[in-house]
Amino acid sequence: MPPKNFTITEINKIKLQQPMEFVFIQAKNQRFLFQEQDASPFKHDTSQKIEFTNDFYLCAFQTTQEFWQLVAKGHSNLAENPSQFNYPTRPVECISWLDVQHFLTVLNDLWQTKEGFTLGEANSQKPGGVFQLPSEVQWEYAARGGLEQSPLLFAGSDQADDVAWFSRNANQTTMPVGLKQANALGLHDMSGNVWEWCGNDFQHISTDGESGITHAEKTKSLRGGSCWYKAGDCRVRHRFNFHPDFRNISIGFRLLFVPSSSTAG
């Protein structure tokens, strides 16, 4: 039986308006065709065979401004809220890939302490493990629905309006996370709202599904599209990239959690 999902409901006794649920994604030893052709006319990418090394958890929501603020508070190398569209449950944006790496260091240090986080499950203990950015492969596998892989154009539907905030329906602003229909795994906003940084260098896709070693001078991958981009850019297969120090109002991120059994291996 796979591990249960877990949900962070409070940080340092401050209740989150949007609890952050982490969904268990069964992937270990599963084979996946990364960039498998969808039903669209875009056929410029080449698929790649993947066999996953590890299972993982992925947050059901893009990282919100309130979550960022509660983790970043008091840390001089992190802006308390860099976002331009201020609202607690909107995704944090205007953050670089490098900013996210600093955030992950702080978050993982906090997670290792005995106090600070409250989980929504009764009598639940914090699982051991670390937070990371998902690799593009992990991101795409989850967006397609995991074991129940789907050829849908967007994460949960063939119709962008069902699942995504994009240029035609968002009025050039981000929206609170989770308002649109989720995909088969219960993941929201995998298409649209803000682009999501991934862990890997754009030119490097590991066949084990992991991010692999990254290089400072290489561009980093982004997935999912945003509220300023057309529907076609919000497709599950669409790839994008920027330098790791680039910040923009259209870019945020989503947290992945690797359980200890995986990190130990």
C-alpha positions in Angstrom: 0.0 0.0 0.0 1.6 3.4 -1.0 2.3 6.0 1.7 -0.5 8.4 2.4 -0.4 12.0 1.3 0.6 14.6 3.9 -0.6 18.2 4.3 1.3 21.1 5.9 -1.4 23.2 7.7 0.7 25.5 10.0 4.2 26.9 10.1 5.4 28.2 13.5 1.7 28.1 14.8 0.5 30.3 12.0 -2.3 28.6 10.1 -2.0 28.6 6.3 -5.0 29.9 4.4 -4.1 27.4 1.7 -2.9 24.1 3.3 -0.1 22.6 1.2 -0.9 19.0 0.4 1.8 16.7 -0.9 0.5 13.9 -3.2 2.3 10.6 -3.2 3.4 9.8 -6.8 4.2 6.1 -7.4 7.0 6.1 -9.9 9.8 3.7 -8.8 10.7 1.2 -11.6 7.9 2.6 -13.8 8.8 3.3 -17.4 7.7 6.5 -19.0 8.1 8.0 -22.5 9.1 11.6 -21.8 7.8 14.1 -24.4 5.5 11.5 -25.9 3.6 13.1 -28.8 0.2 14.6 -27.9 -2.7 15.3 -30.2 -1.5 18.7 -31.1 0.3 19.7 -34.4 3.5 20.5 -32.5 5.9 17.7 -33.4 9.3 19.3 -32.9 10.4 17.3 -29.8 11.9 13.8 -29.6 10.6 11.4 -27.0 13.0 9.7 -24.5 12.6 6.5 -22.6 12.8 6.9 -18.8 12.8 4.3 -15.9 12.3 6.0 -12.6 14.6 5.3 -9.7 12.4 6.6 -6.9 8.9 7.4 -5.9 8.2 11.0 -4.8 5.7 13.5 -3.5 4.6 16.6 -5.4 2.7 19.5 -3.9 -0.9 19.8 -5.2 -0.4 23.6 -5.4 2.2 26.0 -6.7 4.1 27.5 -3.8 2.1 30.3 -2.4 3.2 33.7 -1.1 2.2 32.9 2.4 4.2 29.7 2.5 7.2 31.5 1.0 6.9 34.3 3.6 6.7 32.0 6.6 9.8 30.1 5.5 11.8 33.1 4.4 11.1 35.3 7.4 14.2 36.4 9.1 16.6 35.2 6.4 18.5 38.0 4.8 19.3 36.1 1.6 15.6 35.7 0.8 13.1 38.5 0.0 10.2 38.2 2.4 7.8 38.5 -0.5 9.2 39.3 -3.9 5.8 39.0 -5.7 4.2 41.8 -7.7 0.6 40.4 -7.4 0.4 40.4 -3.6 -2.1 38.0 -2.1 -1.4 35.2 0.4 -2.8 32.3 -1.7 -1.5 33.5 -5.1 1.7 31.8 -6.3 5.0 33.5 -5.3 6.6 34.9 -8.4 9.6 37.1 -9.4 11.9 34.5 -8.1 15.0 33.0 -9.9 16.1 29.4 -9.9 18.9 30.5 -7.6 16.4 32.1 -5.2 14.6 28.8 -5.0 17.8 27.0 -4.1 18.3 29.4 -1.2 14.7 28.8 -0.2 15.1 25.0 -0.3 18.2 25.2 2.0 16.2 27.2 4.6 13.1 25.0 4.2 15.0 21.7 4.6 16.9 23.1 7.7 13.5 24.0 9.3 12.0 20.6 8.4 14.8 18.8 10.3 13.9 20.6 13.5 11.4 19.0 15.9 8.9 21.9 15.8 7.6 24.4 13.4 5.4 22.5 11.1 1.9 21.1 11.8 0.4 18.4 9.6 -3.3 18.1 8.9 -3.5 14.4 9.6 -4.4 13.4 13.1 -1.4 12.1 15.2 0.7 12.3 12.1 4.5 12.6 12.3 6.6 14.5 9.8 8.0 12.1 7.2 11.8 12.1 6.8 13.1 13.4 3.6 14.1 16.6 1.7 12.3 19.2 -0.5 13.6 19.8 -4.0 12.5 21.1 -7.3 11.0 18.4 -9.5 12.9 17.3 -12.6 11.2 17.9 -15.9 10.6 14.2 -16.1 9.0 14.0 -12.7 6.9 17.1 -13.5 5.7 15.8 -16.8 4.9 12.3 -15.4 2.8 13.9 -12.6 1.1 16.3 -15.0 0.0 13.4 -17.2 -1.5 11.6 -14.2 1.3 9.2 -13.1 0.6 5.5 -13.5 -2.7 6.4 -15.3 -0.8 8.4 -18.0 -3.1 10.5 -20.2 -2.5 11.9 -23.7 -4.5 15.1 -22.8 -3.1 18.3 -24.1 -3.3 20.0 -20.7 -2.9 18.7 -17.1 -6.3 17.3 -16.6 -8.2 18.2 -19.8 -8.1 18.8 -23.5 -9.7 22.2 -22.9 -7.3 24.9 -21.4 -10.2 26.8 -19.8 -10.9 23.8 -17.5 -7.5 23.6 -15.9 -5.5 26.7 -16.7 -5.2 30.5 -16.2 -3.7 31.7 -19.5 -3.7 34.9 -21.7 -7.4 34.6 -22.7 -9.0 34.1 -19.3 -6.6 35.5 -16.7 -6.7 39.3 -17.5 -2.9 39.4 -17.2 -2.8 38.6 -13.5 -2.0 35.5 -11.4 -4.9 33.8 -9.5 -5.1 32.1 -6.1 -3.9 28.5 -6.5 -6.4 25.7 -6.7 -9.3 27.4 -8.4 -9.2 25.4 -11.5 -10.0 21.7 -12.0 -7.2 19.3 -10.8 -5.7 16.6 -12.9 -6.1 12.9 -12.2 -3.7 13.0 -9.3 -5.3 16.0 -7.6 -2.6 18.4 -8.8 -3.8 22.0 -9.6 -2.4 24.6 -11.9 0.1 22.3 -13.6 -1.0 24.1 -16.7 -1.0 27.9 -16.5 -1.0 30.6 -13.7 2.9 30.8 -13.4 5.7 28.9 -15.1 7.4 26.5 -12.7 11.1 26.1 -12.3 12.4 22.5 -12.6 15.6 21.2 -11.1 17.5 20.2 -14.2 19.6 21.9 -16.8 17.5 22.4 -19.9 19.8 20.4 -22.2 20.1 17.4 -19.7 17.4 14.9 -19.2 18.4 11.9 -16.9 17.0 8.6 -17.9 16.3 7.7 -14.3 13.9 10.6 -13.9 16.1 12.6 -11.5 17.4 16.2 -12.0 21.0 15.1 -12.1 24.0 17.4 -11.7 23.3 21.0 -12.6 25.9 23.5 -13.9 25.9 27.2 -13.0 26.3 28.5 -16.6 23.5 26.4 -18.0 19.9 27.4 -18.5 17.3 25.7 -16.3 14.0 24.2 -17.4 10.5 25.7 -16.9 7.2 24.0 -17.4 3.5 24.7 -17.4 3.0 28.1 -19.1 1.5 31.1 -17.4 -1.4 33.6 -17.3 0.5 35.8 -19.8 1.0 33.0 -22.4 -1.2 31.4 -24.9 -3.0 28.1 -24.3 -0.5 26.3 -26.5 2.3 27.2 -24.2 0.4 25.6 -21.3 0.4 22.2 -22.8 1.9 19.3 -20.8 4.6 18.7 -23.3 5.7 22.3 -23.8 9.3 23.1 -22.7 10.9 26.5 -21.9 14.1 27.7 -20.3 15.9 30.7 -18.7 19.2 31.4 -17.0 19.2 30.5 -13.3 19.4 34.2 -12.1 16.4 35.3 -14.2 13.3 36.8 -12.4 10.0 37.5 -13.9 6.3 38.1 -12.8 5.4 35.0 -14.7 7.7 32.5 -12.9 7.1 30.6 -9.7 7.7 27.0 -8.6 6.2 23.8 -7.1 7.8 21.7 -4.3 8.7 18.1 -4.6 9.4 16.0 -1.5 11.8 13.0 -1.7 11.1 10.5 1.2 14.1 9.3 3.2 13.9 5.8 1.7 14.7 7.4 -1.6 17.4 9.8 -0.5 19.2 7.1 1.4 19.5 5.1 -1.8 
